[in-house]
Amino acid sequence: MLSKMKLEADESLKVFCKTIRDVSVRVGPAYLLNMTKRLFAIAIFIGFAHSLANAQVSPSPTASVSAAPARSVRLSFLPPPMEGTISLGIYNDTDQLVRVLHQEAEFDEFSVGADALVTKWDGKDDDGFELPPGKYSAHGFLIAPLKVEEIAPTNAPLPEMANNVRLKLIANPLENNERPVIDLVVGFDDENAFLKSGDGLPLVTIAQVGNTRRAWVTQRSDKTLDVFLDNGAGPRQFHVSGASKMMAFDCGEFELK
């Protein structure tokens, strides 16, 4: 529209100049003065149209699309009154472990709230995939330092392999619960072997060994454990003391939007 006004203004300006020249030739000074006053008003309009047409037109503001807020769940808990490391897992509504949120974490890896330790969960599983909305829960363990020693190989027959052992833990005085009983199994990856809960939460590293093909655990009469790791060249035996020195804690249930 402004371009059209500019073209019309240019044309009017040409007509105005030609009219002044023609009138000055045919009429006297009095008539010319009266006509000039009228045409001068037109000239002002023409100048305004030129200025408006040449002005830069500010682009109309575009609506900005704000990013969806990140899914984040704030979790807080009272740490059990014992020295050690913390392992914390996220569980779905069927009590299946869906995320190892912390594994053997030190206290300083958590934020400190008014009266509790605080952490956050981004709503993803261990593979980085978004989990569906719904009800979830979080609980974990504080594990006191263990004593682990490797036992030299002997010719004695190996004890029968067991998938798990059952241990009674120390009661958490902050939750007024009885001494919980958990199943412990041996897990391993490319670099480490570790004890984990029966539902799969890694608790404490036993040995830094690679190429483990199979692992099992047995329990002695004094409640200490023997962990066996086999990489195909023969099993290695590790004696573990203090495995029952754990306290369970609960972060409760929450809703993932």
DOGU-978983 format. One line per field, with one value per residue (C-alpha): residue in three letters; residue number from 1; x, y, z. Coordinates in nm, 4 decimals. Layout:
aa = ALA:...;
i = NUM:...;
u = X:...;
v = Y:...;
w = Z:...;
***
This chain:
aa = MET:LEU:SER:LYS:MET:LYS:LEU:GLU:ALA:ASP:GLU:SER:LEU:LYS:VAL:PHE:CYS:LYS:THR:ILE:ARG:ASP:VAL:SER:VAL:ARG:VAL:GLY:PRO:ALA:TYR:LEU:LEU:ASN:MET:THR:LYS:ARG:LEU:PHE:ALA:ILE:ALA:ILE:PHE:ILE:GLY:PHE:ALA:HIS:SER:LEU:ALA:ASN:ALA:GLN:VAL:SER:PRO:SER:PRO:THR:ALA:SER:VAL:SER:ALA:ALA:PRO:ALA:ARG:SER:VAL:ARG:LEU:SER:PHE:LEU:PRO:PRO:PRO:MET:GLU:GLY:THR:ILE:SER:LEU:GLY:ILE:TYR:ASN:ASP:THR:ASP:GLN:LEU:VAL:ARG:VAL:LEU:HIS:GLN:GLU:ALA:GLU:PHE:ASP:GLU:PHE:SER:VAL:GLY:ALA:ASP:ALA:LEU:VAL:THR:LYS:TRP:ASP:GLY:LYS:ASP:ASP:ASP:GLY:PHE:GLU:LEU:PRO:PRO:GLY:LYS:TYR:SER:ALA:HIS:GLY:PHE:LEU:ILE:ALA:PRO:LEU:LYS:VAL:GLU:GLU:ILE:ALA:PRO:THR:ASN:ALA:PRO:LEU:PRO:GLU:MET:ALA:ASN:ASN:VAL:ARG:LEU:LYS:LEU:ILE:ALA:ASN:PRO:LEU:GLU:ASN:ASN:GLU:ARG:PRO:VAL:ILE:ASP:LEU:VAL:VAL:GLY:PHE:ASP:ASP:GLU:ASN:ALA:PHE:LEU:LYS:SER:GLY:ASP:GLY:LEU:PRO:LEU:VAL:THR:ILE:ALA:GLN:VAL:GLY:ASN:THR:ARG:ARG:ALA:TRP:VAL:THR:GLN:ARG:SER:ASP:LYS:THR:LEU:ASP:VAL:PHE:LEU:ASP:ASN:GLY:ALA:GLY:PRO:ARG:GLN:PHE:HIS:VAL:SER:GLY:ALA:SER:LYS:MET:MET:ALA:PHE:ASP:CYS:GLY:GLU:PHE:GLU:LEU:LYS;
i = 1:2:3:4:5:6:7:8:9:10:11:12:13:14:15:16:17:18:19:20:21:22:23:24:25:26:27:28:29:30:31:32:33:34:35:36:37:38:39:40:41:42:43:44:45:46:47:48:49:50:51:52:53:54:55:56:57:58:59:60:61:62:63:64:65:66:67:68:69:70:71:72:73:74:75:76:77:78:79:80:81:82:83:84:85:86:87:88:89:90:91:92:93:94:95:96:97:98:99:100:101:102:103:104:105:106:107:108:109:110:111:112:113:114:115:116:117:118:119:120:121:122:123:124:125:126:127:128:129:130:131:132:133:134:135:136:137:138:139:140:141:142:143:144:145:146:147:148:149:150:151:152:153:154:155:156:157:158:159:160:161:162:163:164:165:166:167:168:169:170:171:172:173:174:175:176:177:178:179:180:181:182:183:184:185:186:187:188:189:190:191:192:193:194:195:196:197:198:199:200:201:202:203:204:205:206:207:208:209:210:211:212:213:214:215:216:217:218:219:220:221:222:223:224:225:226:227:228:229:230:231:232:233:234:235:236:237:238:239:240:241:242:243:244:245:246:247:248:249:250:251:252:253:254:255:256:257;
u = 0.0000:0.2821:0.4490:0.1255:0.1036:0.4603:0.3878:0.0763:0.2699:0.5437:0.2844:0.1083:0.4394:0.5054:0.1570:0.2085:0.5357:0.3904:0.0832:0.2979:0.4892:0.1750:-0.0151:0.2740:0.2680:-0.1108:-0.2328:-0.1352:0.0497:-0.2672:-0.4273:-0.0956:-0.0562:-0.4030:-0.3426:-0.0001:-0.1520:-0.3860:-0.1166:0.1204:-0.1184:-0.1112:0.2689:0.2756:0.0628:0.2935:0.5996:0.4338:0.3508:0.7156:0.8401:0.5925:0.6738:1.0511:1.0334:1.1398:0.8462:0.9054:0.8219:0.5230:0.6218:0.6036:0.4719:0.7564:0.7089:0.8333:0.9976:0.8071:0.9303:1.1711:1.0252:1.1916:1.0927:1.2448:1.3235:1.4225:1.5051:1.6566:1.9887:2.0231:2.2570:2.5552:2.8698:2.8739:2.7627:2.4135:2.2450:1.9018:1.6610:1.3394:1.0596:0.7375:0.3931:0.4733:0.7921:1.0155:1.3483:1.3446:1.6360:1.9514:1.9564:2.2605:2.5132:2.7599:2.7167:2.8861:2.6835:2.8282:2.6769:2.3355:2.1975:2.1258:1.7694:1.6244:1.6109:1.6964:1.9197:1.7768:1.8199:1.6299:1.5070:1.4579:1.1851:1.4122:1.5241:1.8831:1.8975:1.7898:1.4354:1.1379:0.9197:0.5392:0.3481:0.2209:0.2973:0.6546:0.8468:1.2064:1.3977:1.7512:2.0187:2.3035:2.5902:2.8675:3.2224:3.2774:3.5845:3.6740:3.9729:4.0641:4.1303:4.4103:4.2991:4.2963:4.2271:3.9174:3.5942:3.3931:3.0692:2.7447:2.6559:2.3666:2.1840:2.1289:2.1648:1.9215:2.0432:1.8766:1.9883:2.0253:1.7012:1.6822:1.5935:1.4621:1.1860:1.0933:1.0861:1.1919:1.5136:1.4419:1.5396:1.6719:1.8066:2.1595:2.2949:2.6207:2.6208:2.9000:2.9777:3.2852:3.4931:3.3479:3.1716:2.9285:2.6608:2.3112:1.9658:1.7342:1.5455:1.8668:1.9874:2.3722:2.4870:2.8621:3.1588:3.3393:3.6266:3.7491:3.7678:3.6786:3.5681:3.3550:3.1367:2.9534:2.9294:2.7674:2.7560:2.7404:2.6874:2.8894:2.7535:2.8844:2.6753:2.9804:2.9768:3.1937:3.1701:3.3013:3.3893:3.4758:3.6179:3.6697:4.0219:3.9072:3.7038:3.8389:3.7055:3.6441:3.5467:3.3100:3.2497:2.9951:2.7458:2.4566:2.5639:2.3115:2.0120:1.7127:1.5354:1.2281:1.1554:0.7885:0.5590:0.5197:0.3550:0.5486:0.3606;
v = 0.0000:0.2411:0.1752:0.2664:0.5905:0.6772:0.6279:0.8414:1.1102:1.1162:1.1582:1.4353:1.6152:1.6140:1.7525:2.0183:2.1446:2.1486:2.3366:2.6057:2.6583:2.6735:2.9039:3.1462:3.1977:3.2385:3.4294:3.7271:3.7382:3.7632:3.4512:3.2721:3.3556:3.2161:2.9011:2.8549:2.8514:2.5681:2.3727:2.4242:2.2289:1.9501:1.9630:1.9152:1.6024:1.4769:1.5274:1.3401:1.0515:1.0373:1.0270:0.7568:0.5464:0.5691:0.4879:0.1390:-0.0671:-0.2612:-0.6270:-0.7407:-0.9379:-1.3123:-1.5376:-1.7163:-2.0823:-2.1574:-2.4927:-2.7434:-2.7478:-3.0271:-3.3182:-3.3035:-3.4615:-3.3359:-3.6115:-3.5604:-3.7988:-3.8084:-3.9917:-4.2774:-4.1925:-4.3923:-4.3367:-4.4891:-4.4493:-4.4205:-4.6169:-4.4946:-4.6374:-4.5301:-4.7885:-4.7991:-4.8842:-5.2575:-5.2127:-5.2731:-5.0875:-4.8438:-4.6145:-4.6364:-4.2740:-4.2980:-4.5768:-4.5690:-4.1907:-3.9802:-3.7405:-3.4361:-3.5524:-3.4448:-3.0985:-3.0057:-2.8965:-2.7471:-3.0813:-3.3445:-3.4411:-3.3517:-3.4918:-3.4768:-3.7265:-3.6259:-3.8814:-4.1052:-4.4651:-4.5914:-4.5804:-4.2159:-4.2814:-4.0870:-4.2937:-4.2662:-4.0493:-4.2260:-4.3181:-4.3972:-4.4422:-4.4118:-4.5954:-4.6948:-4.8004:-4.6498:-4.9002:-4.8882:-4.9629:-5.3337:-5.5426:-5.7350:-5.9669:-6.2059:-6.5622:-6.7523:-7.0505:-7.3875:-7.7427:-7.7511:-7.8099:-7.4992:-7.4549:-7.5010:-7.2023:-6.9912:-6.7187:-6.5113:-6.4897:-6.3361:-6.0816:-5.8999:-5.5356:-5.2778:-5.0992:-4.7326:-4.5409:-4.2453:-4.4557:-4.6613:-4.9813:-5.3323:-5.4765:-5.5287:-5.8485:-5.8284:-6.0655:-5.9994:-6.1172:-6.0584:-5.8372:-5.7479:-5.5339:-5.4883:-5.3471:-5.4319:-5.6929:-5.5724:-5.6763:-5.5673:-5.6041:-5.8731:-5.6161:-5.5082:-5.1962:-5.1950:-5.1456:-5.1832:-5.2792:-5.5969:-5.6024:-5.4249:-5.7177:-5.7486:-6.0280:-6.1937:-6.4624:-6.5881:-6.4957:-6.6362:-6.5787:-6.7976:-6.7206:-6.8511:-6.9351:-6.6039:-6.4143:-6.3139:-6.3755:-6.5399:-6.4028:-6.6078:-6.4549:-6.6699:-6.5401:-6.8838:-6.9319:-7.0399:-6.8724:-6.6062:-6.5986:-6.2828:-6.2891:-6.0053:-5.8933:-5.6382:-5.6778:-5.6582:-5.3096:-5.1345:-4.9165:-4.8845:-4.5531:-4.4484:-4.1354:-4.2259:-4.2238:-3.9409:-3.8584:-3.8159:-3.5758;
w = 0.0000:0.0865:-0.2512:-0.4274:-0.2264:-0.3257:-0.6945:-0.6688:-0.4820:-0.7463:-1.0179:-0.8244:-0.7728:-1.1474:-1.2139:-0.9455:-1.0962:-1.4495:-1.3259:-1.1623:-1.4846:-1.7013:-1.4685:-1.4328:-1.8053:-1.8586:-1.5505:-1.3494:-1.0179:-0.7964:-0.9383:-0.9247:-0.5534:-0.4689:-0.6703:-0.5132:-0.1643:-0.2645:-0.4401:-0.1492:0.0735:-0.1821:-0.1829:0.1950:0.1589:-0.1173:0.1029:0.3878:0.1540:0.0399:0.3991:0.4948:0.1897:0.2433:0.6152:0.7192:0.8236:1.1422:1.0977:1.2923:1.5995:1.5591:1.8293:2.0070:2.0838:2.4322:2.4878:2.6939:3.0533:3.1327:3.3265:3.6620:3.9915:4.3150:4.5627:4.9240:5.2052:5.5510:5.5230:5.7712:6.0601:5.9433:5.7403:5.3954:5.0360:4.8922:4.6155:4.5074:4.2515:4.0779:4.0593:3.8588:3.9935:3.9754:4.1844:3.8848:3.8886:3.5955:3.6794:3.8896:3.9978:4.2259:4.2674:4.5581:4.5803:4.8454:5.0585:4.8808:4.5512:4.6814:4.7447:5.1034:5.1753:5.4911:5.6694:5.4081:5.1185:4.7788:4.4300:4.1005:3.8450:3.4813:3.4081:3.1970:3.2270:3.2315:2.8504:2.8338:2.7111:2.8458:3.0761:3.0556:3.3020:3.6080:3.9654:4.0648:4.3870:4.5009:4.7688:4.8376:5.0822:5.2747:5.2753:5.5343:5.4157:5.3595:5.4147:5.0979:5.0653:4.7881:4.8951:4.7277:4.5190:4.6924:4.5905:4.8075:4.6200:4.5467:4.7379:4.5575:4.3412:4.4655:4.2810:4.5921:4.9678:5.2159:5.4713:5.7585:5.7564:6.0332:6.1179:6.0200:6.3405:6.1389:5.9853:6.2912:6.0902:6.1715:6.0386:5.6688:5.4941:5.1382:4.8773:4.7528:4.4193:4.2349:3.9278:3.6908:3.3885:3.1679:3.4530:3.7946:4.0005:4.2649:4.5072:4.4126:4.5590:4.4348:4.2236:4.0485:4.2337:4.2476:4.6069:4.6480:4.4295:4.5289:4.2810:3.9712:3.7337:3.3685:3.1381:3.4058:3.2553:3.5606:3.9267:4.2372:4.6110:4.9202:5.2878:5.5804:5.9226:6.0608:5.7994:5.5965:5.2219:4.9618:4.6097:4.3178:3.9810:3.6817:3.3529:3.2033:3.3358:3.6809:3.9545:4.1897:4.5451:4.7522:5.1180:5.2126:5.5712:5.6889:5.4052:5.6499:5.7631:5.5443:5.6218:5.3923:5.3361:5.1414:4.9349:4.8971:4.5947:4.3450:4.0135:3.6892:3.4616;
***
